[in-house]
């Protein structure tokens, strides 16, 4: 993607915006679930099935994206994916039967994740990709906070259809920006076969990504419940979490501003220490301040770290498809973290959440450290071979 510096900056902003809208269904899942329960009379179990359908559609989409993301014409792919997501949300306004609604939400997750995989790949082709990933993370958090502030009023005013309409309008807005995306990306230096994609260094990096989201699945699932178990009212606990999410804006912005000045491993190490500190703050008995500080630290670390994790994956993977593959590990890791925590927690006893958060962050950092070391060794060997030749 031979673009000048100004054009590259424009691509980063547009890809970040389109990615944010593509991720909208997953990022506002609690609002969507609450709206479906109230408007459609879904039971808690049926709401869980709807969430599972979105996650399954998203995981399948990410897995399939590996096969097309380097070969497709990007603008056309963006139009198809955004069009599919928008159509699913519009149809869901009119089809409120349980089966049809769940199916349509699964389709929204499938098409939305195709948008995410595409835009992550576009950002990975930009120089200092960590900056682009950081900016897109910050934009997603701004969107998430804005929607959580507006969403309850929208649900009260127009019900579930109002929220679905908002998602459809955002999808149509993103479609208007697709002509500004690159038509194609950099040529892959390999044939892109599964053999190349499954090289040890790439596998270690994507496993590191998955382990980080194992930690995220445990913490994000239970942090508000843990606050309530320490005597905070549901509203106060939710407000503390909402305030803490804003730390993600700062974390993403920090990655965008700092770029590669500190390298790529140092930010991961800093984020790991912050994640451990955030988990320890909600161990045992804690109050409002501890909860707010914990979530602030956690979301800063989350969005700061993921920008560099994606940049590392795009560096060690020579096929150019690894960044898309990471999204499979997002859902697999988060599901595993929530599931493992569920086995061990009980009312008033959430130590397992703390230890899973710490373990996931530390193992993730260690796996990335090994991957980077292997990558440097491989580059050194190629350099020596070239010198000899």
C-alpha positions as CSV (number, residue, x, y, z in Angstrom):
1,X,0.0,0.0,0.0
2,X,2.2,2.7,-1.3
3,X,0.8,5.8,0.3
4,X,2.4,9.0,1.5
5,X,2.4,9.9,5.1
6,X,-0.8,12.1,4.9
7,X,-2.7,9.4,3.0
8,X,-1.6,6.8,5.5
9,X,-3.0,9.0,8.3
10,X,-6.3,9.3,6.5
11,X,-6.5,5.5,6.0
12,X,-5.9,5.0,9.7
13,X,-8.7,7.3,10.7
14,X,-11.2,5.9,8.1
15,X,-10.3,2.2,8.9
16,X,-10.6,3.0,12.6
17,X,-14.0,4.5,12.1
18,X,-15.3,1.7,10.0
19,X,-13.9,-0.9,12.4
20,X,-15.6,0.8,15.3
21,X,-19.0,0.6,13.6
22,X,-18.3,-3.0,12.6
23,X,-17.7,-3.9,16.2
24,X,-20.9,-2.1,17.4
25,X,-23.1,-5.2,17.9
26,X,-20.5,-6.9,20.2
27,X,-19.5,-3.7,22.0
28,X,-23.0,-2.8,23.2
29,X,-24.1,-6.4,23.9
30,X,-25.5,-5.6,27.4
31,X,-27.7,-2.9,25.9
32,X,-28.9,-5.2,23.2
33,X,-29.6,-8.0,25.6
34,X,-31.5,-5.7,28.0
35,X,-33.6,-4.3,25.1
36,X,-34.4,-7.8,23.8
37,X,-35.5,-9.0,27.2
38,X,-37.7,-6.0,27.8
39,X,-39.2,-5.7,24.3
40,X,-39.4,-9.4,23.2
41,X,-39.9,-11.0,26.6
42,X,-36.9,-13.2,26.3
43,X,-35.9,-15.3,29.3
44,X,-32.4,-15.1,30.7
45,X,-31.6,-18.4,29.0
46,X,-32.9,-17.1,25.6
47,X,-30.9,-13.9,26.0
48,X,-27.9,-16.1,26.6
49,X,-28.6,-18.0,23.4
50,X,-28.8,-14.7,21.5
51,X,-25.4,-13.7,22.9
52,X,-24.0,-17.1,22.0
53,X,-25.3,-16.8,18.4
54,X,-23.5,-13.4,18.0
55,X,-20.3,-14.9,19.4
56,X,-20.5,-18.0,17.2
57,X,-21.2,-15.9,14.1
58,X,-18.3,-13.7,15.0
59,X,-15.9,-16.6,15.6
60,X,-16.9,-18.3,12.4
61,X,-16.5,-15.1,10.4
62,X,-13.0,-14.5,11.9
63,X,-12.0,-18.1,11.0
64,X,-13.3,-17.7,7.5
65,X,-11.7,-14.3,7.0
66,X,-8.2,-15.9,7.0
67,X,-9.0,-17.4,3.6
68,X,-10.2,-14.1,1.8
69,X,-8.8,-11.1,3.6
70,X,-5.6,-10.9,1.5
71,X,-7.1,-11.9,-1.8
72,X,-10.3,-9.8,-1.8
73,X,-10.8,-6.3,-3.1
74,X,-11.0,-4.5,0.2
75,X,-13.5,-1.8,-0.8
76,X,-15.9,-4.4,-2.2
77,X,-15.5,-6.6,0.8
78,X,-16.2,-3.7,3.1
79,X,-19.4,-2.8,1.2
80,X,-20.6,-6.5,1.3
81,X,-19.8,-6.9,5.0
82,X,-21.3,-3.5,6.1
83,X,-24.3,-4.0,3.8
84,X,-24.9,-7.4,5.4
85,X,-24.6,-6.1,8.9
86,X,-27.0,-3.1,8.1
87,X,-29.5,-5.4,6.4
88,X,-29.5,-7.8,9.4
89,X,-30.2,-4.9,11.8
90,X,-33.0,-3.5,9.6
91,X,-34.6,-6.9,9.2
92,X,-34.5,-7.4,13.0
93,X,-36.7,-4.3,13.4
94,X,-39.5,-6.2,11.6
95,X,-38.9,-9.8,12.6
96,X,-39.2,-10.2,16.4
97,X,-39.9,-13.9,16.6
98,X,-37.4,-15.6,18.8
99,X,-35.8,-17.9,16.2
100,X,-35.7,-15.2,13.4
101,X,-34.3,-12.5,15.8
102,X,-31.5,-14.8,17.1
103,X,-30.6,-15.8,13.6
104,X,-30.5,-12.2,12.4
105,X,-28.3,-11.2,15.4
106,X,-26.0,-14.1,14.6
107,X,-25.8,-12.7,11.0
108,X,-25.0,-9.2,12.3
109,X,-22.2,-10.7,14.3
110,X,-20.9,-12.6,11.3
111,X,-20.9,-9.6,9.0
112,X,-19.6,-7.2,11.7
113,X,-16.6,-9.4,12.5
114,X,-15.8,-9.5,8.8
115,X,-15.6,-5.7,8.9
116,X,-13.3,-6.0,12.0
117,X,-11.0,-8.5,10.4
118,X,-10.7,-6.4,7.2
119,X,-10.0,-3.2,9.0
120,X,-7.4,-4.8,11.3
121,X,-5.6,-6.1,8.2
122,X,-5.7,-2.6,6.6
123,X,-4.2,-1.1,9.8
124,X,-1.6,-3.8,9.9
125,X,-0.3,-2.6,6.5
126,X,0.3,0.9,7.8
127,X,3.8,1.9,9.2
128,X,3.9,1.9,13.0
129,X,0.7,-0.2,13.0
130,X,0.6,0.0,16.8
131,X,-0.4,3.6,16.5
132,X,-3.3,2.7,14.2
133,X,-4.5,-0.1,16.4
134,X,-4.3,2.2,19.4
135,X,-6.3,4.9,17.7
136,X,-9.0,2.4,16.7
137,X,-9.2,1.1,20.2
138,X,-9.6,4.6,21.6
139,X,-12.4,5.3,19.0
140,X,-14.2,2.1,20.0
141,X,-14.2,3.0,23.7
142,X,-15.5,6.5,22.9
143,X,-18.3,4.9,20.9
144,X,-19.0,2.4,23.7
145,X,-19.2,5.0,26.4
146,X,-21.4,7.3,24.2
147,X,-23.8,4.5,23.3
148,X,-24.1,3.4,27.0
149,X,-24.9,7.0,27.9
150,X,-27.5,7.4,25.1
151,X,-28.7,3.9,24.9
152,X,-31.0,3.7,28.0
153,X,-32.8,6.9,26.9
154,X,-33.1,5.5,23.3
155,X,-34.5,2.3,24.6
156,X,-37.0,4.2,26.8
157,X,-38.1,6.4,24.0
158,X,-38.2,4.0,21.0
159,X,-37.6,0.6,22.5
160,X,-35.5,-2.1,20.9
161,X,-36.3,-0.9,17.5
162,X,-34.7,2.5,18.3
163,X,-31.4,0.7,19.2
164,X,-31.5,-1.5,16.1
165,X,-32.2,1.6,14.0
166,X,-29.2,3.3,15.5
167,X,-27.0,0.4,14.5
168,X,-28.4,0.4,11.0
169,X,-27.8,4.1,10.6
170,X,-24.2,3.7,11.7
171,X,-23.7,0.9,9.2
172,X,-25.1,3.1,6.4
173,X,-22.7,5.9,7.6
174,X,-19.8,3.6,7.4
175,X,-20.7,2.5,3.9
176,X,-20.3,6.1,2.8
177,X,-16.6,6.0,3.9
178,X,-15.7,2.7,2.1
179,X,-14.5,4.5,-1.1
180,X,-11.7,6.0,1.0
181,X,-10.3,2.6,2.0
182,X,-7.4,1.1,-0.1
183,X,-8.6,-1.2,-2.8
184,X,-6.0,-3.8,-2.1
185,X,-3.2,-4.4,0.5
186,X,0.4,-5.3,0.4
187,X,1.3,-8.5,-1.5
188,X,2.0,-11.4,0.9
189,X,5.7,-12.5,0.8
190,X,4.5,-16.1,1.1
191,X,1.8,-18.1,-0.6
192,X,-0.4,-17.8,2.4
193,X,-0.8,-21.5,3.0
194,X,-1.9,-22.9,6.4
195,X,1.7,-24.3,6.8
196,X,3.1,-20.7,6.8
197,X,0.3,-19.4,9.0
198,X,0.9,-22.2,11.6
199,X,4.6,-21.6,12.0
200,X,5.7,-21.7,15.7
201,X,6.3,-18.0,16.0
202,X,2.8,-17.1,14.7
203,X,1.1,-19.8,16.8
204,X,2.9,-18.5,19.9
205,X,1.7,-14.9,19.2
206,X,-1.9,-15.8,18.6
207,X,-1.9,-18.0,21.6
208,X,-0.6,-15.0,23.6
209,X,-3.5,-13.0,22.2
210,X,-5.9,-15.8,23.3
211,X,-4.4,-16.0,26.8
212,X,-4.8,-12.2,27.2
213,X,-8.5,-12.5,26.4
214,X,-8.8,-15.5,28.9
215,X,-7.9,-12.9,31.5
216,X,-10.3,-10.4,30.0
217,X,-13.1,-12.9,29.9
218,X,-12.8,-13.7,33.7
219,X,-12.4,-10.0,34.8
220,X,-15.0,-8.4,32.6
221,X,-17.6,-11.0,33.3
222,X,-17.4,-10.7,37.1
223,X,-16.0,-7.3,38.1
224,X,-19.4,-5.6,38.5
225,X,-20.8,-8.7,40.4
226,X,-17.7,-8.5,42.7
227,X,-18.5,-4.9,43.4
228,X,-22.1,-5.7,44.3
229,X,-20.9,-8.5,46.6
230,X,-18.9,-5.9,48.6
231,X,-22.0,-3.9,49.4
232,X,-22.2,-1.5,46.4
233,X,-25.7,-1.1,45.0
234,X,-26.2,-2.3,41.4
235,X,-26.4,1.2,40.1
236,X,-23.3,2.4,42.0
237,X,-21.3,-0.6,40.8
238,X,-22.4,-0.1,37.2
239,X,-21.5,3.6,37.4
240,X,-18.0,2.7,38.8
241,X,-17.5,0.4,35.9
242,X,-18.8,3.0,33.4
243,X,-16.3,5.6,34.8
244,X,-13.5,3.0,34.7
245,X,-14.1,2.1,31.0
246,X,-12.9,5.6,30.1
247,X,-9.4,4.5,30.9
248,X,-9.5,2.6,27.6
249,X,-9.6,5.9,25.7
250,X,-6.4,7.0,27.4
251,X,-4.8,3.5,26.8
252,X,-5.6,3.5,23.1
253,X,-4.5,7.1,22.7
254,X,-1.3,6.4,24.5
255,X,-0.5,3.6,22.0
256,X,-1.4,5.9,19.1
257,X,0.8,8.7,20.5
258,X,3.8,6.7,21.6
259,X,3.9,4.3,18.7
260,X,7.1,2.2,18.6
261,X,9.2,4.6,20.7
262,X,9.3,2.1,23.5
263,X,9.5,-0.9,21.3
264,X,6.7,-3.4,21.4
265,X,7.5,-5.6,24.3
266,X,8.0,-2.9,27.0
267,X,4.3,-1.7,26.6
268,X,3.2,-5.3,27.0
269,X,5.2,-5.6,30.2
270,X,3.8,-2.3,31.5
271,X,0.3,-3.5,30.7
272,X,0.8,-6.8,32.4
273,X,1.9,-5.1,35.6
274,X,-1.1,-2.8,35.5
275,X,-3.5,-5.7,34.8
276,X,-2.1,-7.6,37.8
277,X,-2.5,-4.5,40.0
278,X,-6.1,-4.0,38.8
279,X,-6.9,-7.6,39.7
280,X,-5.3,-7.4,43.1
281,X,-7.3,-4.2,43.9
282,X,-10.6,-6.2,43.7
283,X,-9.3,-9.1,45.8
284,X,-11.3,-9.7,49.0
285,X,-13.0,-6.7,50.5
286,X,-12.8,-3.4,48.6
287,X,-14.8,-0.2,48.2
288,X,-15.9,2.3,45.6
289,X,-12.5,3.9,45.0
290,X,-10.7,0.6,44.6
291,X,-13.3,-0.6,42.1
292,X,-13.0,2.6,40.0
293,X,-9.2,2.6,40.1
294,X,-9.1,-1.1,39.2
295,X,-11.3,-0.7,36.2
296,X,-9.4,2.4,35.1
297,X,-6.1,0.5,35.3
298,X,-7.6,-2.5,33.6
299,X,-9.1,-0.8,30.6
300,X,-6.0,1.4,30.1
301,X,-3.9,-1.8,30.1
302,X,-6.3,-3.6,27.9
303,X,-6.4,-1.1,25.1
304,X,-2.7,-0.1,25.4
305,X,-1.6,-3.8,25.3
306,X,-3.9,-5.0,22.5
307,X,-2.6,-2.4,20.1
308,X,1.0,-3.8,20.5
309,X,-0.2,-7.4,20.5
310,X,-1.8,-6.9,17.1
311,X,1.3,-5.1,15.8
312,X,3.5,-8.1,17.0
313,X,1.2,-10.6,15.3
314,X,1.3,-8.6,12.0
315,X,5.1,-8.5,12.2
316,X,5.8,-12.2,13.0
317,X,3.1,-13.5,10.5
318,X,4.5,-13.4,7.0
319,X,1.2,-14.4,5.4
320,X,-0.6,-11.2,6.4
321,X,-3.5,-13.2,7.7
322,X,-2.6,-13.6,11.3
323,X,-4.3,-10.4,12.4
324,X,-7.6,-11.7,11.2
325,X,-7.0,-15.0,12.9
326,X,-6.6,-13.2,16.3
327,X,-10.3,-12.5,16.4
328,X,-11.0,-16.3,16.7
329,X,-8.9,-16.2,19.8
330,X,-10.7,-13.2,21.2
331,X,-13.9,-15.2,21.4
332,X,-12.3,-18.5,22.4
333,X,-10.1,-16.9,25.1
334,X,-12.9,-14.8,26.5
335,X,-15.3,-17.8,26.6
336,X,-12.6,-19.9,28.3
337,X,-11.9,-17.3,30.9
338,X,-15.5,-16.8,31.8
339,X,-16.2,-20.5,31.8
340,X,-13.2,-21.4,34.0
341,X,-14.1,-18.6,36.5
342,X,-17.7,-19.9,36.6
343,X,-16.4,-23.3,37.8
344,X,-14.6,-21.9,40.8
345,X,-16.5,-18.8,42.0
346,X,-19.3,-18.7,44.5
347,X,-21.2,-15.8,46.2
348,X,-18.7,-13.8,48.1
349,X,-15.7,-15.8,46.9
350,X,-14.2,-14.5,43.7
351,X,-10.5,-15.3,44.2
352,X,-10.5,-17.4,41.0
353,X,-11.2,-14.3,39.0
354,X,-8.2,-12.5,40.4
355,X,-5.9,-15.5,39.8
356,X,-7.2,-16.2,36.3
357,X,-6.7,-12.5,35.4
358,X,-3.1,-12.5,36.7
359,X,-2.3,-15.8,35.2
360,X,-3.7,-15.0,31.8
361,X,-1.9,-11.6,31.6
362,X,1.4,-13.1,32.7
363,X,1.3,-16.1,30.4
364,X,0.2,-13.9,27.5
365,X,3.2,-11.6,28.1
366,X,5.6,-14.6,28.3
367,X,4.3,-16.1,25.1
368,X,4.8,-12.8,23.2
369,X,8.3,-12.5,24.7
370,X,9.2,-15.9,23.3
371,X,7.6,-15.1,19.9
372,X,9.6,-11.8,19.7
373,X,12.8,-13.6,20.6
374,X,12.2,-16.3,17.9
375,X,11.4,-13.5,15.4
376,X,14.7,-11.7,16.1
377,X,16.6,-15.0,15.8
378,X,14.9,-15.7,12.5
379,X,15.6,-12.3,11.1
380,X,19.2,-12.5,12.3
381,X,19.6,-15.9,10.5
382,X,18.1,-14.5,7.3
383,X,20.4,-11.5,7.5
384,X,23.4,-13.8,7.9
385,X,22.3,-16.0,5.1
386,X,21.9,-12.9,2.8
387,X,25.4,-11.6,3.8
388,X,26.9,-15.0,3.0
389,X,25.1,-15.2,-0.3
